[in-house]
Amino acid sequence: PTSPPWELPTSSPASRTVKRGRSTTYTITVTPTGGLSGATSFSLTSGPGNTSYTFAPTSVGSGSSTLTVGTTNITAKGTHTLVITGTNGSLNKTVSVTLKVQ
C-alpha cells in the first residue's frame, strides 16, 4: 500500500501519566507532503474503556490538533496504548501513544 502523503509524527508528548478522574492532553501535528490537499480528520481507534476522548479541532489541513483524554474513577489502572488514526480521503495513517492511569 502507498504511504499517505503527510506526516503524522508521534504525538507530543508520546506518553502521559494521569490519576483516575482527571484528564490529560496530547498534541498531534499534520505536515502535508507531496501536494496533499484537504483536511485530515482524527479518531481514536483503540483505548481503555470508561474514558472520554475529544479532538480539537477534529480535522486540520496543516497544523495541530489537541486530543484530550478524560478518565473516570473506574478507568482501569495501568498502562494503555491509544491508537490515533488520521484520515484524509481514502488514506489513513496511525500513531500510538501511551496513557498511564494511576
Secondary structure, DSSP 8 states (H G I E B T S, - for coil): ----SEE----BSSEEEE-TT-EEEEEEEEEE-TT--S-EEEEEEE--SSEEEEEESSEESSEEEEEEEEE-TTS--EEEEEEEEEEETTEEEEEEEEEEE-
